[in-house]
Amino acid sequence: MSPDDPLARALVEHAYLEGDFVLRSGKRSRYYLDKYRFETRPDLLRPLGERIAAAVAEHAPDATLLAGPELGAVALAAAASLESGLPFLIVRKAAKDYGTANRIEGPFDEGASVCLIEDVVTSGGALLDSVSALREVGLTVHTAVCVVDREEGGADALARAAVRLRPIFRAGELLASTKSAAKPHG
């Protein structure tokens, strides 16, 4: 990552918060990257979709589908889908108890290769749950692309499940190279 990367600077400027935060993993952190502050802005979502699509083409060229866990990664998967032309699936946290009762939303063929998309990865728990759900319905998952790897064990946890994590940004590089641009947001 280049220290002059405007997307990295924009992520820090708009999504980096300092304080005392409890992460999904249960860990406490002195900083938080608020995914909704970058996923809801078209000026950031569009280039993130482009970067994710490029990472999928490079690291998962056999993928015929993208998949995003609800709720956070759905916008990213949609943006990458629009850029790449690959259809995407939504992985629910649990099967819904009405209508089709699906946990995996969107059409797919058993055996298809899926690249999983995620926003911020800490321990990898949400992605591992999604990997299990996708594999349970007969899909193949070997690669996950995330916007930010917090470098707190998620990549190793995914590797133990035979999934390679490919981050657009690593938290250490992102924060070190763009810290001066950070402005805490209430």
N, C-alpha and C positions, 0 to 999 in steps of 0.2 A: 504494500500500500504506500502510495506517495504521500508525504506530509502535506503536499499541496492539493490533495484530492478534495474538490469542492463538495462532493457528496459526504465524505467523512466529516468535514467541518460543519455541514448543514445538520447532520445527524446529531452531533454533539450540541450544536447551538439550540436545536429545537427539542431534543429528547433526553438530554443528560440532566439528571437531577441529583443533588447532594442532600443527604439527610440520613435517617435511620429507616431502612426498608426491610421488610420480610419478603423474600422471594418465594415463588411457587414451590421451590425445593425445600422451603422451610428455613433456609439459611438467612442470616442477617447480612446486610450490605450497607456500606456508607454511600453507595451511589446506585442509581437506578436508570436504566435506559427505557423510557416509557414508549413502548412500541406504538401506542395509539397516537402519539405526537408525531410519528413519522409515517404511519400507515394511513392516516386520514388526510394527509396533505398531498394533493396531486403533484405538486412540484418536487416532492420526495418519492412518492409512490412510483411515478413513471420511471425515473432513473433506477430505482431499486428493482423494478420489474425487468428492466433491460439488463442489469447486472446479473440478476438471478437467472434469466434466460440464457445469458452467455455462459454462466457457470454450469448450468445443466447441459448445454451443448458440449462443453469441454469435458466435464467430469462424468456425465451420465448420457453419452450419445445414444445408447440403446433404449433410453426411456421413451415410452409412447404416451405416458400420462404423468401429470404432476399431482401432488396431493398436499393439502394443507389442513392441519388440525384446527378445529374450531376454537375459538373465534379469531384469535390473533393472526393466524397465518392465512386466513381465507382471502383477504385483500391482496396479500403478496402473491399467493398462488394465482389469483385472477389476473393480476398485472403481468406476471411472468407468462401466463397462458396467452394473453393478448399479444405479447411480444414474440413468443416462440411459436405460436400456432398449435401448441400441444393442449389437449383438453385437460381439465383438472377435476379432481375428486375432493370432496370435503369429508374429513374424518371427524365424526361426532365423538364427544366424550363418552357417550353411551347411546345405545340404540334408542330411537324414539319409541314411545309406546302408543303411537297412533299412525294412521296412514299406512305406509309401506313398512314401518318398523325397521328401517335401515340404520345401520351405524355408518356405512360408507355410502355417501350420496354422489350420484353421477354414474353414468353407464361405463362398464368396463368388461373386458373379457378375461376369464381366468388365465393366469400365466403371464399377463401383461407386465411389463417392467415400469415401475413407478419411481420417480424421484420425489422425495419428500421435501417440502419447503417449510421453513420455520423462521420466526422472527429472532428471538434472543434465546440462546441455549446456555443453561447453567449446568445442571446435573444430567440433562438429557431425558428426564423422566417422561415428559409429555411426548417427546419423539418416540421413545421406546414403546409407550402405550400405543401410539399410532402405527408403528412398525408391526406390532403384534396384531392389531386389528386388520391391517392390510394383508398380512400374511395369512391370517385366518380365513380370508375369503379367496385365497389362491393367487394373490398378486406377489410379484417379486420386488423386493426393495433392497438395494445395495448402497444407495447414495442419498444423503440429505444435504441440502444447501440451506444455510441460515444467513441472516443479515449480520448478526453479531454472535460470536462465540465468546462467552465471558471467561473461558479458559479455566473452568472450575470442575473439570471431570466429565463433562458431557461427551466430548469426543472419544474418550476412553470407554465410557459406558456403551456408546453406540458401536465402537469397534468390537466389543465383546459380543454384540449381536450381529456381527458381520455387516455393519453399515458404516460407511466412510463419511464423516462430516466435512463439508467444504464450506467454510465461512467466507462471506464477502469481506468482513472485517473481524479482526481479533480485538477484544476489549483493550488489552495492553497497548497495542499499536494505536488504536483509535484514540484512546484517552491521552497517551503520551504525545502523539503528534498533533493533537488538536485541542489540548487542554486550554490553551490561551484563548480559544474561541468560545469556551463554555460560558454560558450565562445561566445561572440557576433560574428556573421557572417555578413559580408558586405551585 
